[in-house]
Amino acid sequence: MSDIIIRRQHGKSLAEARASAEHMASELNEEFDLSYHWDGDVMRFKRPGVAGDLSVDDQQVALNIRLGFLLFALKPTIEREIHRFFDENFPS
């Protein structure tokens, strides 16, 4: 297993941050068939070979992803794509 951990400060309200996270998850669902659900302010998601959570609060967004063995080789590509999604949805 390989982990990707990303933390980013944002200048949004909690509601705005959650809406941005929802938008990001919706795009990921369409593009990668990623299923997700909210548990309070934590979004839990999964698909074969990937599982994780995205938590939002009034100051930061935190992403934790666990990649399965078969996706380990794609970790740099996946990480770049995640940063792109963060740049679009949670600009610094």
Phi and psi in degrees as GROMACS dihedral restraints (atoms count N, CA, C in turn):
[ dihedral_restraints ]
;  ai    aj    ak    al  type     phi  dphi    fc
    3     4     5     6     1  -132.4    20    10
    4     5     6     7     1   138.2    20    10
    6     7     8     9     1  -108.3    20    10
    7     8     9    10     1   146.5    20    10
    9    10    11    12     1  -121.8    20    10
   10    11    12    13     1   125.0    20    10
   12    13    14    15     1  -127.0    20    10
   13    14    15    16     1   123.7    20    10
   15    16    17    18     1  -133.4    20    10
   16    17    18    19     1   132.3    20    10
   18    19    20    21     1  -123.9    20    10
   19    20    21    22     1   137.6    20    10
   21    22    23    24     1  -145.2    20    10
   22    23    24    25     1   132.0    20    10
   24    25    26    27     1   -72.6    20    10
   25    26    27    28     1   149.2    20    10
   27    28    29    30     1  -137.9    20    10
   28    29    30    31     1   157.7    20    10
   30    31    32    33     1  -105.6    20    10
   31    32    33    34     1    34.7    20    10
   33    34    35    36     1  -109.1    20    10
   34    35    36    37     1   162.3    20    10
   36    37    38    39     1   -72.5    20    10
   37    38    39    40     1   167.2    20    10
   39    40    41    42     1   -60.2    20    10
   40    41    42    43     1   -42.1    20    10
   42    43    44    45     1   -63.7    20    10
   43    44    45    46     1   -41.7    20    10
   45    46    47    48     1   -66.4    20    10
   46    47    48    49     1   -41.1    20    10
   48    49    50    51     1   -64.3    20    10
   49    50    51    52     1   -41.5    20    10
   51    52    53    54     1   -65.8    20    10
   52    53    54    55     1   -39.4    20    10
   54    55    56    57     1   -64.3    20    10
   55    56    57    58     1   -39.5    20    10
   57    58    59    60     1   -65.1    20    10
   58    59    60    61     1   -40.6    20    10
   60    61    62    63     1   -64.1    20    10
   61    62    63    64     1   -40.3    20    10
   63    64    65    66     1   -63.8    20    10
   64    65    66    67     1   -42.9    20    10
   66    67    68    69     1   -61.3    20    10
   67    68    69    70     1   -45.5    20    10
   69    70    71    72     1   -61.2    20    10
   70    71    72    73     1   -45.2    20    10
   72    73    74    75     1   -64.8    20    10
   73    74    75    76     1   -37.4    20    10
   75    76    77    78     1   -62.8    20    10
   76    77    78    79     1   -43.0    20    10
   78    79    80    81     1   -63.8    20    10
   79    80    81    82     1   -42.9    20    10
   81    82    83    84     1   -66.2    20    10
   82    83    84    85     1   -35.8    20    10
   84    85    86    87     1   -62.1    20    10
   85    86    87    88     1   -45.9    20    10
   87    88    89    90     1   -65.3    20    10
   88    89    90    91     1   -43.3    20    10
   90    91    92    93     1   -78.7    20    10
   91    92    93    94     1   -37.4    20    10
   93    94    95    96     1  -123.0    20    10
   94    95    96    97     1     8.6    20    10
   96    97    98    99     1    55.6    20    10
   97    98    99   100     1    45.9    20    10
   99   100   101   102     1   -92.0    20    10
  100   101   102   103     1   118.9    20    10
  102   103   104   105     1   -89.7    20    10
  103   104   105   106     1   147.1    20    10
  105   106   107   108     1  -151.6    20    10
  106   107   108   109     1   161.4    20    10
  108   109   110   111     1  -152.1    20    10
  109   110   111   112     1   156.9    20    10
  111   112   113   114     1   -95.0    20    10
  112   113   114   115     1   139.3    20    10
  114   115   116   117     1  -127.8    20    10
  115   116   117   118     1    88.6    20    10
  117   118   119   120     1    68.5    20    10
  118   119   120   121     1  -125.2    20    10
  120   121   122   123     1   -99.3    20    10
  121   122   123   124     1    22.0    20    10
  123   124   125   126     1  -119.8    20    10
  124   125   126   127     1   124.2    20    10
  126   127   128   129     1   -95.6    20    10
  127   128   129   130     1   124.3    20    10
  129   130   131   132     1  -106.1    20    10
  130   131   132   133     1   135.8    20    10
  132   133   134   135     1  -139.2    20    10
  133   134   135   136     1   159.3    20    10
  135   136   137   138     1  -164.5    20    10
  136   137   138   139     1   162.1    20    10
  138   139   140   141     1  -164.0    20    10
  139   140   141   142     1   166.4    20    10
  141   142   143   144     1   -54.4    20    10
  142   143   144   145     1   123.6    20    10
  144   145   146   147     1    89.0    20    10
  145   146   147   148     1    -4.8    20    10
  147   148   149   150     1  -141.7    20    10
  148   149   150   151     1   135.7    20    10
  150   151   152   153     1  -149.1    20    10
  151   152   153   154     1   152.8    20    10
  153   154   155   156     1   176.3    20    10
  154   155   156   157     1  -170.2    20    10
  156   157   158   159     1  -147.4    20    10
  157   158   159   160     1   154.4    20    10
  159   160   161   162     1  -129.0    20    10
  160   161   162   163     1   117.1    20    10
  162   163   164   165     1  -109.5    20    10
  163   164   165   166     1   142.4    20    10
  165   166   167   168     1  -124.1    20    10
  166   167   168   169     1   144.1    20    10
  168   169   170   171     1  -139.9    20    10
  169   170   171   172     1  -170.3    20    10
  171   172   173   174     1   -76.9    20    10
  172   173   174   175     1    -0.6    20    10
  174   175   176   177     1  -125.4    20    10
  175   176   177   178     1   -34.9    20    10
  177   178   179   180     1  -144.2    20    10
  178   179   180   181     1   163.8    20    10
  180   181   182   183     1  -119.1    20    10
  181   182   183   184     1   136.8    20    10
  183   184   185   186     1  -128.9    20    10
  184   185   186   187     1   128.2    20    10
  186   187   188   189     1  -118.7    20    10
  187   188   189   190     1   131.2    20    10
  189   190   191   192     1  -128.4    20    10
  190   191   192   193     1   121.1    20    10
  192   193   194   195     1  -125.7    20    10
  193   194   195   196     1   138.1    20    10
  195   196   197   198     1  -113.4    20    10
  196   197   198   199     1   118.0    20    10
  198   199   200   201     1   -95.7    20    10
  199   200   201   202     1   137.1    20    10
  201   202   203   204     1   -73.5    20    10
  202   203   204   205     1   171.0    20    10
  204   205   206   207     1   -55.1    20    10
  205   206   207   208     1   -42.8    20    10
  207   208   209   210     1   -68.2    20    10
  208   209   210   211     1   -23.0    20    10
  210   211   212   213     1   -97.5    20    10
  211   212   213   214     1    -3.2    20    10
  213   214   215   216     1   -54.6    20    10
  214   215   216   217     1   -42.4    20    10
  216   217   218   219     1   -65.7    20    10
  217   218   219   220     1   -22.5    20    10
  219   220   221   222     1   -92.8    20    10
  220   221   222   223     1     5.4    20    10
  222   223   224   225     1   -52.3    20    10
  223   224   225   226     1   -48.1    20    10
  225   226   227   228     1   -60.8    20    10
  226   227   228   229     1   -39.4    20    10
  228   229   230   231     1   -67.3    20    10
  229   230   231   232     1   -44.0    20    10
  231   232   233   234     1   -62.9    20    10
  232   233   234   235     1   -43.3    20    10
  234   235   236   237     1   -62.9    20    10
  235   236   237   238     1   -41.3    20    10
  237   238   239   240     1   -60.8    20    10
  238   239   240   241     1   -43.6    20    10
  240   241   242   243     1   -64.4    20    10
  241   242   243   244     1   -39.5    20    10
  243   244   245   246     1   -63.4    20    10
  244   245   246   247     1   -44.8    20    10
  246   247   248   249     1   -61.3    20    10
  247   248   249   250     1   -37.0    20    10
  249   250   251   252     1   -63.1    20    10
  250   251   252   253     1   -45.0    20    10
  252   253   254   255     1   -62.3    20    10
  253   254   255   256     1   -40.9    20    10
  255   256   257   258     1   -65.0    20    10
  256   257   258   259     1   -41.8    20    10
  258   259   260   261     1   -60.3    20    10
  259   260   261   262     1   -38.1    20    10
  261   262   263   264     1   -73.7    20    10
  262   263   264   265     1   -37.6    20    10
  264   265   266   267     1  -101.4    20    10
  265   266   267   268     1   -23.5    20    10
  267   268   269   270     1  -135.9    20    10
  268   269   270   271     1    64.0    20    10
  270   271   272   273     1   -62.4    20    10
  271   272   273   274     1   145.0    20    10
